[in-house]
Every structure is written in structure tokens, then in C-alpha cells.
Amino acid sequence: MTMSEGGFVFNQLNEFNIVTNKISSIGVKFDDEVRSLLILSSLPKSYNDLVMVVSNYASSLNTLKFDDVVGVILL
């Protein structure tokens, strides 16, 4: 599930949440870090700089929170 170049990030986030909620409903649990990595990896190449910044920031904090990642993506 990768966002196409020129696609709307809001639509990607909605689709991502729908898919992860469906998977969670059958008992598969995603922690914040896994969800964060999955959404970052679903972004197109034009988001590579943003992904790098978020990754470096998370490395300095030793944590990656989904809500923080979404907040940065939506800026």
C-alpha cells in the first residue's frame, strides 16, 4: 500500500488507518513504532527528505510515536 506521487497524504492516512483497523480486528496488534514505520514506508519518493528528518529525530529520542509522525506528515 504505497501512496502514488501526487496523491493526497490525507487519503493515504485514512486508507492506512482503515487497513490497520481491519487487521487489528482479527487480533493482530501494531505498536506505535511499527505503525509509524509502516506509514513512513508507504510514502512516495518525494517524501524521502521528510522521512529522513523524522527518522533522525526518532533516533535521537529512541522512540517513534505514530501521532507525532502523522503530525509531521500533515504539516
C-alpha positions, 0 to 999 in steps of 0.5 A: 500500500504505497501512496502514488506521487501526487496523491493526497497524504490525507487519503493515504492516512485514512486508507492506512488507518482503515487497513490497520483497523481491519487487521487489528480486528482479527487480533493482530496488534501494531505498536506505535513504532511499527505503525509509524514505520509502516506509514513512513514506508508507504510514502512516495519518493518525494517524501524521502527528505521528510522521512529522513528528518523524522527518522533522525529525530526518532533516533535521537529520542529512541522512540517513534510515536505514530501521532507525532509522525502523522503530525509531521506528515500533515504539516 
